[in-house]
Amino acid sequence: MNTKKEIESIKARNVRVEANKAWEVSWARRIMIAVLTYIVILLFFLVAALPNPFVNSLVPTLGFLISTLTIDLAKQEWIKRRK
């Protein structure tokens, strides 16, 4: 490959990598996963005939959201200690 094509290839890859990183930390992704988690657990609770499925399905969903918030803090602390 010539140099210009290599540079363009690297730039295109960088754009894809940056978009993927932005998606991984986006609230849109977190909310979508939370909604899907709620729906799947709700369906399970309904099929299993467990009590209060609409309310009880919130527990794992909120657990997921809390974990996504704290994982960023833990990552930052880990990186700080590694330096």
C-alpha positions as CSV (number, residue, x, y, z in Angstrom):
1,M,0.0,0.0,0.0
2,N,1.2,3.5,-0.6
3,T,1.6,5.9,2.3
4,K,-1.6,7.9,1.5
5,K,-3.8,4.8,1.6
6,E,-2.2,3.6,4.8
7,I,-2.8,7.0,6.5
8,E,-6.5,7.0,5.3
9,S,-6.9,3.5,6.5
10,I,-5.5,4.4,9.9
11,K,-7.8,7.5,10.1
12,A,-10.8,5.4,9.2
13,R,-9.9,2.9,11.9
14,N,-9.5,5.7,14.4
15,V,-12.9,7.0,13.7
16,R,-14.4,3.6,14.2
17,V,-12.5,3.1,17.5
18,E,-13.6,6.4,18.8
19,A,-17.2,5.8,17.9
20,N,-17.0,2.4,19.7
21,K,-15.5,4.0,22.8
22,A,-18.2,6.7,22.8
23,W,-20.9,4.0,22.6
24,E,-19.4,2.0,25.4
25,V,-19.7,4.8,27.9
26,S,-22.9,6.4,26.5
27,W,-26.1,6.8,28.5
28,A,-28.1,5.7,25.5
29,R,-26.4,2.3,25.7
30,R,-26.9,2.1,29.5
31,I,-30.6,3.0,29.2
32,M,-31.1,0.5,26.4
33,I,-29.5,-2.3,28.4
34,A,-31.5,-1.3,31.5
35,V,-34.8,-1.4,29.6
36,L,-34.0,-4.7,28.0
37,T,-32.9,-6.1,31.4
38,Y,-36.2,-5.0,32.9
39,I,-38.2,-6.5,30.1
40,V,-36.5,-9.9,30.2
41,I,-36.7,-10.1,34.0
42,L,-40.3,-9.0,34.0
43,L,-41.2,-11.7,31.5
44,F,-39.4,-14.3,33.6
45,F,-41.2,-13.1,36.8
46,L,-44.6,-13.2,35.0
47,V,-44.0,-16.7,33.6
48,A,-42.8,-17.9,37.0
49,A,-45.9,-16.2,38.6
50,L,-43.7,-14.5,41.2
51,P,-45.3,-11.7,43.3
52,N,-45.1,-8.0,42.2
53,P,-43.2,-8.7,39.0
54,F,-43.4,-5.1,37.8
55,V,-41.8,-3.7,41.0
56,N,-39.4,-6.6,41.7
57,S,-38.0,-6.4,38.2
58,L,-36.7,-3.0,39.1
59,V,-34.1,-4.4,41.5
60,P,-31.8,-6.0,39.0
61,T,-32.3,-3.2,36.6
62,L,-31.2,-0.6,39.2
63,G,-28.4,-2.9,40.2
64,F,-27.1,-2.7,36.7
65,L,-27.4,1.0,36.5
66,I,-25.6,1.5,39.8
67,S,-22.8,-0.9,38.7
68,T,-22.2,1.1,35.5
69,L,-21.9,4.2,37.6
70,T,-19.5,2.8,40.1
71,I,-17.3,0.9,37.6
72,D,-16.2,4.1,36.1
73,L,-15.1,5.4,39.5
74,A,-13.3,2.1,40.2
75,K,-11.5,2.2,36.9
76,Q,-10.3,5.8,37.5
77,E,-9.0,4.8,40.9
78,W,-7.3,1.8,39.5
79,I,-5.6,3.8,36.8
80,K,-4.5,6.4,39.3
81,R,-2.9,3.8,41.6
82,R,-1.1,2.1,38.6
83,K,0.7,5.3,37.7
